[in-house]
């Protein structure tokens, strides 16, 4: 099947793991042998044992299928990741064929188990208590075997369903449009939209995959925003929108691919867990059935004791989790989770209370859940504290995880992990398994609705009122003051007023070091801190200025050029034209000679050249961050004291 490389690539199957339990146990319920078995009871026990013997071929076939699937999945994930890294299309036909074969095999095995269950139901139930224990154990065994097959049937069905759901994208041929780029984007937009609708309509998603699938679908939806940026950029001849769309594509490819790989692992996790059940608790139960049947078949005078460990052994709860070892508080809102946890039991169901928190950063997250043999998957992000946050400096923090067995009054897990809690000002480019970080994350520092920005706007109004000798006494965004023949001048004077207000606040440009290189930690102050401290490096004055522009309901973009940051402000609503603003021009008094240094108008052709090589020395291109994406990407500035 052909896969659309630049965008979505179908999710793949992964599976699950389980645990086992001991064999015979002296704690099991026993009854004193008193009488010999009747012939009827002996026949019932023998017939039940025969059914278990017939089932051996089923469990053997299932274990063989699981081993093969895990091997194939490992190769698939490796080759798929390699194809993405090296930008070529990976053909998943062979893998899809394997999954289809799995479905056929699993369906056949389910039919065989159902046939054995029918045979079991026709056995006349024994009367002697010891024989009844054996008879009942065989019923439990068949139920466990059927549960394993049903769980695998669920992930196989989901994989094939989602493969079909993504056909609108996989069948999209970007070479069929010639020079009609507009039609190509429109059709691709419709293909993505239809794929998302297909995903949402799926009813075959196992519960443990629901959270991950929901996030995956949401992340796919960002591609629509990217296409809108491309489309608008082409229509408006707007190089900044096109550049932002290109960079959003790069971000989303990394982000979505990470979730695809996570889905692959979750599919395989179900296979792994079923394999563990078959080799653990279910195998133990089968061996106990054989042992007890053998004991009952040899008796001539007294019925021997019959023991089954599942009757008395408490279910064992297995928990596994990953966690974010470093947390950047200002990026917390955009993180999908800080703890990814999976849990299963070796048999039965256990009700537990889960509590997760980072004291000093989050409120306790508590959830009561029922854990059973099927995988339970949770993506956990405790809510932030609403007050008393002290995040002025980086420090060690404790991630606390406790899980209590409510049914048996015992502790399942009690862990404390030391994590790096960065300050609210810290910013670093890196890829993290709990969420992609990139230059776009600077949007988390935008505070257009903060009190300090509202005060700045009021000061800007006073500044522009004085400058215009009372003709202008408001910041009206993209409305028309009625004073200029060129509507773009309405934006021009507001840019000037905002910069003048920042200067009047006493803010001065700090020529401190600023780097957006991979792996370099950067301290970035929020706008209110820049205003109160009276100093800001280029990225800080750019964020401050962009916050004020967005607050006035105008459209700003932050430009990262090699070693520097600037702001572009669209001249009018969807004009596709921009002023380049040098926000570090501080102090600023509004003189004619300063205006040309503060505000530069570029044509579309000039913007194309500028974005390619801002310094004109081959040092590298600009990275464009569209401030209108703050909600699309899930950013929200953090409150703190």
Protein Blocks (a to p, Z undefined) as FASTA:
>chain_A
ZZdfklcccdddddddddddddddfkbccdddfbdcdfklmmmmmmmmmmmmmmmmmmmm
mmmmmmmmmmmmmmmmmmmmmmmmnopacdfklmmmmmmmmmmmmmmmmmmmmmmmmmmm
mpccdfblklmmmmmmmmmmmmmmmmmmmmmmmmmmmmmmmmmmmmmmmmpcfklnojml
mlmmmmmmmmmmmmmmmmmmpckbcfklmmmmmmmmmmmmmmmmmmmmmmmmmmnopakl
mmmmmmmmmmmmmmmmmmmmmmmmmmmmmmmmmmmmmmmmmmmmmmmmmmmmmmmmmpck
bccddddfklmmccdddddddddfbdcfklmmmpmbfbdcddddfedjdddddddddehk
accddddddddfbdcdddddddddfbhiafkbgcddddddddddfklopafbdcdddddd
ddfkbccddddfkbccdfklmmmmpcfkbmklmmmmmmmmmmmmmmnnopagcdehjace
hlafblklmmmmmmmmmmmmmmmnopacdfbdcdfbehiacddddfklmmmnopacfklm
mmmmmmmmmmnopacdddddehiacddddfbghklpacdddfklccdehiaklmmmmpcc
ddfklmmmmmmmmnononaccddddfklmmmnopacdddZZ
